[in-house]
Amino acid sequence: MAVIVLVPDDHGVTALSGIDGVQPLRYQHGEPFPDGAEQAEVLVPQFLSRTDGVDLTQLPKLRLVQMLTAGAEGWVDELPDGARISTGRGAHGGSSAEWVLAVLLAIYRDLGGFADAQRAKAWARHQTETLVGKRILVIGAGDLAGELVRRLTGFEVTVTLVGTQARDGVRAVAELPALLGGHDVVVLTVPVTSRTLGMVDADFLAAMADNAILVNVARGPIVDTDALLAELKSGRLRAALDVTDPEPLPPDHPLWTAPGLLLTPHVAGNSTGAYERGWAVARAEIIRFAAGEEPKNLVLGEY
């Protein structure tokens, strides 16, 4: 009997069609599951969705939730007994790393200021900072971090990776207090977990060097928004955020007008081919599951 996989879009139907032992079944997020869903063993949530609007009690045979993105925070605590979760790690690291490089270049070369001058028809020639020679601390040592290091090669920067445990080329997270002040840029690439939730608090930010840039390409709740706002308003730190807490930002939120901030609406991984990349990872994981193997991106242990 084929493994029934609930898919949220036509990309999923195309990606899974023709695989022996796999039967995709289209559903619409926020609406009742279609007939036959009660037999589904795999559910693929839509991009960046949470369990709101998805009644998992309708899926008594559910054994795997396969994400299209690297984050699992909206689902991992809601799984029924017997179900596991696999992330889309490896799908969007390259695109997200490209965003990090783009915002750093935009800030250091003052591209926003030159764009304002162009609109004002002003020849506002001035010297800018440079990425060359900067010391960059990357917190998180997974796929995205690796893609970022590859793209930074050639910019004459010094990169320090930080992971949960020390290993070859990676410093331990316990060393962060001593590392923060010695870097010009701190990039967050970690998922939201019980260990990372709120890790960038007032003490963390206070330990960063004057005029340093905090880059969050991970998830909003990793950063204490009020603490970051205080540092931005003081002018001591700068930031580039693709994710925020709350998200999306309400129109009256002070982050919109915070000085020294470059803000984008959770689009780092949302570039051309994002669906294809996400489904390529999901397809490979579902093939492993249908063959009785463990998916490679399973969330194991405490999240």
N, C-alpha and C positions, 0 to 999 in steps of 0.2 A: 504494500500500500504506500502511495506517495505521501511525503510529508507536506501538509498544507501550511503555506506561509502567507500570513496576512500582510499585504503591501499597501502603502498609502498613496501611491501615484503610479502613473503609467510607466515611468522609468523602471520601477520595480517589476512590473509585469514583463517588460522587455528583457530586463537583466536576468530574470529567473526562468523565462520560457525556454523549453527545450532541454532542461537539465533532468536527466533520469532520476526518478525518485523524488522530485520536487514539483509541487503544484501551487503556483501563486494565486492568491484570491484577493481581489481589489476591495478595499474598504475606504470610507470617508471619515477622517478624524472629526470627532464631535457628533457623529451620527451612529445609530445602532449598527452593529456588525451584520453583514449579509448572511443569508442562509449558508450553512456549512462551516461557519466560523467556530462552532462548538467543537469541531474536530481539529482545529488548528493547533500545531505544536510550536510554531514560531510566529512572533509578531515583530514587524519592523515599524517603529514609530516614524512619523513624518519629521522632517528637519526641525531641530530645536524645539520640539514639542515636549510637554509634560503629560502627566497622567490625567489632567483635567479633560473631561469629555470622553474618556476611555474607560469603559466598565470591564475591568479585567475578570469580574466574576462570570462573565459570559464565555470565558475561555478556560473551561475545566481541564483541558489537556495541554495547556501552555507549558512549555519547557524551556524556551529561549526567547529573550527579547534582544533583537539585534539592532543596535543603534547605527545611524548613518553619520554620526559625528563622534568626536572623541569623548565628550562629556556624557556622564550617566547619572548626574545628580538628581534629575527630575524623575527618575524611575527606580533607582536602585533600592530605595526604602519602601517601595510600593509593590514589590513583586509577590505574587502568591507563593505558597509553599511548593517546592519542587521546581520552580523556575529560576533560571540563571540569566545573566546579562552579559552581552559581548559588545564592546565599543567599536567605533569606526576608526580607531587609531591607525594612522598611516594614510588616511584619505586626504586630509586638508593641511598637513604640516607644511608643505611647500608653499602653498598659497598664503597661509598665515605668517610664515617667516618672511615672505615678500612684503607683506603689510608692515611688519616691524621695521624692515629696512627702509621702506617708503616713508614712514612717519619720522624716523630718525633723520633721514636726509632732509625732509621738509622742515623740521625744526632747526637743525643745525645750519642749513643754507637759507633759512628765512623765506621759504617759498611763499608762505601766506602773506608776508609783508610785501614781497614783490608783486604778488597777484593784486593786492589792494592798491599798490602804486600804479599798476597797469590800468585798473579800472578808473583811477583818478587822472590818468594820462600824465603821470609824474615820473620823470627820469630820476628815480630815487636810488642812485648808485651808492652802495655802502658795503663795508667789509662784513662778512658773516663768520660764524664758527664753522668747524669742519668735523666730520666723522673720523677723519684720519687721526690716529693716535689715541683714541678714546679707550677707556677701560670699561668693559661690558660684563655685567654679572647676570647670568641667566639662571633663574631658579626653576628647576625642573630639568630633567636630563633624558626626556623621551624623544619621540619622533620629531615633534616640532622643534625642540632644542637642537637636535642634530641637523635639521634642515636649515635652521638659522645660522649655525656655525658654518655650514658650507657656503651660505650666501655672504657671510661676512668676510670670508677668506678673500684677500686681495685689497681690503680696505685699511690694512695696516692698523688693526685694532688688537687689543688683548682681551680674550674671552675667558671667563671663569664659569664653569658649570657647577651647579649645586644640585645634589640629589638627596634622597632620604638617607642613604648610607654612602660613605666614602668608597671610591674604587678608582681604578686607573683613569686619570683625567677628569675625575669628578670629586668635588669637595662635599663634605657632609653638611646637612642642614643645620646641625648643631653649631657649625662654624659661622653662621650668618652674622651674628652680632659683630664679629671681628672683621668680616668681609665688606659689609655695606658701605662703610665710610671711605673705602679705598677704590670706589668705582664711580664712573661718570654716568652710567646707565644701569638701571636694574630692570630686567625683563621678566615678567611672570608668565610661565607656560604650564603651570600645574593645574590639575583638575580640582574642582571643589570636593573636598572630603572632610571628614571629621577632624583631620589634622591641619588642613589648609584654610578652613573657614575663618575669616577674620585675621589671618596671620599678619597682614600688612596693617598694623595698628599704629597708634601714635608713637610708641617706642621704636618700632621698626623704621618709620619715616624719619624720626629724629636722628637716627643713627646714619642716615644717608648723607652724603657729602653735599655741601652748599651748591646750588645750581644744578644738581643732578636731575636726571629725567627718569621717572617711573613709567614703564610701559606695561600695560595690562592687556595681553592678548589671550588671557585664560578665561576667567569668569568673574563677574562683578563682586560677589560676596567674599572674595578673597581679600578685598581691600575695605577698610573702614572708611566709608565715604566722608563722614564728618571730619575725621582726622586728616584726610587728604585735602579737603577743602581748606582747612586751616593753614596747611603748608602752602597751598597755591595762593591763597589770599595774602599771605605774608611775603610772597615773592621768593621764598627760599628754595623751593623745588618747582620743577616743571613736570608735565605728565602727558602721555598719549594713551587714551583709553578707547578700546574697541568694545568694551563691555562695562556695564555699570551696575550699581545697586542703589536704587531699584532699576529695573529694565522692563520695558522701555522707560526712558525718563519722562516724567510729566512736564508739561510746558513751563511750569513755574519753578522747576528745580534749579538750584543755584549752580550746578555744574555747567549749565548752558553758557553762563557768563563768567565762569571762573577764569582768572588770568593765567597765562602760561599753560593752557590746556588745548591739545588737539584731540577732538572727539569724533569718532565714527560710530554708526549704529549697528554694531555686531556684524560686520561684513568682511572681516579678515579672511575667512575661508570661503566667502561667497563670491567667487570669481567664475569666469567661464569654465564650464566642465565640472562644477562642484557636484552636481547630481551624479554624473557619470563616475567621478572618483569615489563618491560615497557608496554607490551601488557596486562598484568593482570590489571594494573591501567586503561589503555585506554578502555579495554573491559567493566569494571564496569561503567566508565563514559558514554560510548556510550549506554549501556543498560538503564541508567537513562534518557539520552536524548531521546531515542526512546520511552520511557514510558511517555514522557511529563514532566519529572522532570528536575530540574536544576542539572547539574554536580557539584560535590563537589569542584573541583579545578578551577572553573571559575576565570579568572582575572577580578577583579572588580575595578573600579575607575581608577585613574591615575597610569600608569605603569612606 
